[in-house]
Amino acid sequence: MHLDRRSLVLLVILTLAWGINWPIMKLGVAHFPAMGFRLLCMAGGVLALGLALRLRGESLRMPPGQWPSVIKLAIPNMVIWHLLAICAVKMLSSGRAAILGYTMPIWAVVWGLVLFRERIGAAAWAGIACALAGTVLLLSGEIAALAGSPGGTLLMLGAAAGWGYGTQMMKRSKTELPVGVLTFWMLVVTLPFLLLGTLLFERGWRLPNAVEWSAIAYNAVVVFAFCHLVWFMLARRLPPVVSGLSMMFIPVVGVFSGMWMLGEQPHWQDYTAIVLMFAALASVLLAPLLRRWRDGPRAA
């Protein structure tokens, strides 16, 4: 396990940027077709990411034989996640959607155990237990609301399960494409699915208003052009449990930013969940560093 200072800083920025996006998405889809909103966000993200890569001097050319790998990675990481998650956000509050969506690390562990026979250390198990307890606490005050929105709940859990599987596949990917180019083409692969879903299932298209355009711009530049690029870079460099559990703090940011932006009030479960999420992060991120520091003098 290796987590340098740069990766840690990127994880913090990623957590804040993605967490704040949950209430932003809720504002964006409140009166606008959900898949249409995501389609505009992703189209803008493709343009922004493509421009950024070209300015860095990277080629967007796809080498021969790479399309099967790109499509295989795009289906769980992009298509399943974005199609199901944006529809669920329409049905659930931003906080509940974030909580359910970021059960992803638990799904990643389940896929690892069932499909890949991974062995997980005691510290990681402790982190998973803390993260799961925090998630249950955050959900405990919303049971009645979740029971009233079974479709949204199932859609978000399906999105999280797909993303968890995609995280495992990303770690095991043999593609030699640069992360930026891989992210760009996975977004391109996802666009036709969003367009088809919009044409088949949504009505009431119109031009977005100022709030919706702001949400689209934030998603295009920050979420798609930055967060996705950083996430897939870290997913390929770090073990799935580490990168997954690092994301478990995002729903906490989502819940509290939703309270700030949408006027919700915190409960004792929210504060206790924050402590549990910090414990989960410490068990995965800090424990190995402390163990390495402790064993260093002996090795010397």
DRENGUTI-753224 format. One record per residue (C-alpha): residue in three letters; x, y, z. Coordinates in steps of 0.5 Angstrom, whole numbers, padded with zeros to 4 digits, always signed. Layout:
N
ALAXYZ;...
END
This chain:
300
MET+0000+0000+0000;HIS+0003+0007-0002;LEU+0000+0013-0001;ASP+0004+0019-0002;ARG+0003+0027+0000;ARG+0001+0028-0007;SER-0004+0023-0007;LEU-0007+0025+0000;VAL-0008+0032-0003;LEU-0012+0030-0009;LEU-0016+0025-0005;VAL-0018+0031+0000;ILE-0020+0036-0006;LEU-0023+0030-0009;THR-0028+0029-0003;LEU-0030+0036-0002;ALA-0031+0037-0010;TRP-0035+0031-0011;GLY-0039+0032-0004;ILE-0041+0039-0006;ASN-0044+0036-0012;TRP-0049+0032-0009;PRO-0054+0038-0007;ILE-0051+0042-0014;MET-0054+0036-0018;LYS-0061+0036-0014;LEU-0061+0043-0016;GLY-0060+0042-0023;VAL-0065+0036-0024;ALA-0070+0039-0019;HIS-0074+0042-0025;PHE-0070+0039-0031;PRO-0070+0032-0034;ALA-0065+0028-0030;MET-0061+0024-0036;GLY-0062+0030-0040;PHE-0058+0034-0035;ARG-0053+0029-0034;LEU-0052+0029-0042;LEU-0051+0036-0042;CYS-0046+0036-0036;MET-0042+0030-0039;ALA-0042+0033-0046;GLY-0039+0039-0043;GLY-0034+0035-0039;VAL-0032+0031-0046;LEU-0030+0038-0049;ALA-0027+0041-0043;LEU-0022+0035-0041;GLY-0021+0034-0049;LEU-0018+0041-0049;ALA-0014+0040-0043;LEU-0011+0034-0045;ARG-0009+0037-0052;LEU-0006+0043-0048;ARG-0002+0039-0044;GLY+0001+0036-0051;GLU-0003+0029-0050;SER-0006+0025-0056;LEU-0013+0023-0056;ARG-0011+0018-0061;MET-0014+0011-0059;PRO-0008+0005-0061;PRO-0011-0001-0064;GLY-0014-0006-0060;GLN-0016-0002-0054;TRP-0023-0001-0056;PRO-0025-0007-0052;SER-0022-0005-0046;VAL-0024+0002-0046;ILE-0032-0001-0047;LYS-0031-0006-0041;LEU-0029-0001-0036;ALA-0034+0004-0039;ILE-0040+0000-0038;PRO-0039-0001-0030;ASN-0035+0005-0028;MET-0039+0010-0033;VAL-0045+0008-0036;ILE-0049+0004-0030;TRP-0046+0009-0025;HIS-0049+0015-0029;LEU-0055+0013-0032;LEU-0058+0010-0025;ALA-0055+0015-0020;ILE-0058+0021-0024;CYS-0065+0018-0024;ALA-0064+0016-0017;VAL-0062+0023-0015;LYS-0069+0026-0018;MET-0072+0021-0013;LEU-0068+0022-0007;SER-0065+0028-0003;SER-0058+0030-0004;GLY-0056+0027+0002;ARG-0059+0020+0002;ALA-0057+0019-0005;ALA-0050+0021-0003;ILE-0050+0016+0003;LEU-0053+0010-0002;GLY-0048+0012-0007;TYR-0042+0011-0003;THR-0044+0005-0001;MET-0039+0003-0007;PRO-0033+0001-0002;ILE-0037-0004+0001;TRP-0039-0007-0006;ALA-0032-0007-0008;VAL-0030-0011-0002;VAL-0036-0016-0004;TRP-0034-0017-0011;GLY-0026-0017-0009;LEU-0028-0023-0004;VAL-0033-0027-0009;LEU-0030-0026-0016;PHE-0023-0025-0014;ARG-0021-0028-0008;GLU-0018-0022-0005;ARG-0015-0023+0002;ILE-0017-0017+0007;GLY-0013-0015+0013;ALA-0015-0013+0020;ALA-0014-0006+0019;ALA-0018-0006+0013;TRP-0024-0010+0016;ALA-0024-0005+0022;GLY-0025+0001+0017;ILE-0030-0003+0013;ALA-0034-0004+0019;CYS-0033+0003+0021;ALA-0036+0006+0015;LEU-0041+0001+0014;ALA-0044+0003+0021;GLY-0043+0011+0019;THR-0047+0009+0013;VAL-0053+0006+0017;LEU-0053+0012+0022;LEU-0054+0017+0017;LEU-0059+0012+0014;SER-0063+0011+0020;GLY-0066+0018+0021;GLU-0069+0017+0013;ILE-0072+0010+0014;ALA-0079+0012+0013;ALA-0077+0017+0007;LEU-0073+0011+0004;ALA-0079+0006+0004;GLY-0083+0011+0001;SER-0078+0012-0005;PRO-0076+0004-0006;GLY-0074+0006-0014;GLY-0069+0011-0012;THR-0066+0007-0007;LEU-0065+0001-0011;LEU-0063+0005-0017;MET-0057+0008-0013;LEU-0055+0001-0010;GLY-0055-0001-0017;ALA-0051+0004-0019;ALA-0046+0003-0013;ALA-0045-0004-0014;GLY-0044-0003-0021;TRP-0038+0003-0019;GLY-0035-0002-0014;TYR-0035-0008-0019;GLY-0032-0002-0024;THR-0027+0000-0019;GLN-0024-0008-0018;MET-0024-0008-0026;MET-0020-0001-0026;LYS-0015-0004-0022;ARG-0014-0010-0026;SER-0014-0007-0032;LYS-0008-0008-0037;THR-0009-0003-0042;GLU-0003+0002-0043;LEU-0007+0008-0044;PRO-0006+0014-0040;VAL-0011+0016-0035;GLY-0013+0022-0038;VAL-0014+0019-0045;LEU-0018+0013-0042;THR-0022+0018-0038;PHE-0024+0022-0044;TRP-0026+0016-0048;MET-0030+0012-0043;LEU-0034+0019-0042;VAL-0035+0019-0050;VAL-0037+0011-0050;THR-0042+0013-0044;LEU-0045+0019-0048;PRO-0050+0015-0053;PHE-0053+0011-0047;LEU-0055+0018-0044;LEU-0058+0020-0051;LEU-0062+0014-0052;GLY-0064+0014-0045;THR-0066+0022-0046;LEU-0070+0020-0052;LEU-0074+0014-0050;PHE-0076+0016-0043;GLU-0076+0024-0042;ARG-0080+0029-0044;GLY-0081+0037-0043;TRP-0074+0039-0046;ARG-0073+0046-0045;LEU-0067+0051-0045;PRO-0064+0051-0038;ASN-0064+0057-0033;ALA-0059+0060-0030;VAL-0058+0056-0024;GLU-0059+0049-0028;TRP-0053+0052-0033;SER-0049+0053-0027;ALA-0050+0046-0024;ILE-0048+0044-0031;ALA-0042+0048-0032;TYR-0039+0046-0025;ASN-0041+0038-0027;ALA-0037+0039-0034;VAL-0031+0042-0031;VAL-0030+0040-0024;VAL-0033+0033-0024;PHE-0032+0031-0031;ALA-0026+0034-0033;PHE-0022+0034-0026;CYS-0026+0029-0021;HIS-0026+0023-0026;LEU-0019+0024-0028;VAL-0016+0024-0021;TRP-0021+0018-0019;PHE-0019+0014-0024;MET-0011+0015-0023;LEU-0012+0014-0016;ALA-0016+0007-0017;ARG-0010+0005-0022;ARG-0005+0006-0017;LEU-0008+0005-0010;PRO-0012-0002-0008;PRO-0019-0002-0009;VAL-0020-0002-0001;VAL-0016+0004+0000;SER-0019+0008-0006;GLY-0026+0006-0004;LEU-0026+0008+0003;SER-0022+0014+0002;MET-0029+0016-0002;MET-0033+0014+0004;PHE-0033+0021+0007;ILE-0036+0024+0001;PRO-0043+0023+0003;VAL-0041+0026+0010;VAL-0039+0032+0006;GLY-0046+0031+0001;VAL-0050+0031+0007;PHE-0047+0037+0011;SER-0047+0041+0004;GLY-0054+0039+0003;MET-0056+0042+0010;TRP-0052+0049+0008;MET-0055+0049+0001;LEU-0062+0046+0002;GLY-0063+0048+0009;GLU-0063+0042+0012;GLN-0062+0041+0020;PRO-0056+0036+0023;HIS-0058+0030+0028;TRP-0054+0027+0033;GLN-0053+0021+0027;ASP-0049+0026+0023;TYR-0044+0028+0028;THR-0043+0021+0030;ALA-0042+0018+0023;ILE-0037+0023+0022;VAL-0033+0020+0027;LEU-0034+0013+0024;MET-0032+0016+0018;PHE-0025+0019+0020;ALA-0024+0012+0024;ALA-0025+0009+0017;LEU-0020+0013+0014;ALA-0015+0013+0019;SER-0015+0005+0019;VAL-0014+0005+0012;LEU-0009+0011+0011;LEU-0006+0012+0017;ALA-0005+0006+0020;PRO+0000+0003+0015;LEU+0004+0010+0015;LEU+0004+0009+0023;ARG+0006+0002+0022;ARG+0012+0003+0017;TRP+0014+0009+0022;ARG+0015+0004+0028;ASP+0018-0001+0024;GLY+0023+0004+0020;PRO+0028+0004+0026;ARG+0028-0003+0027;ALA+0029-0004+0020;ALA+0035+0000+0020;
END
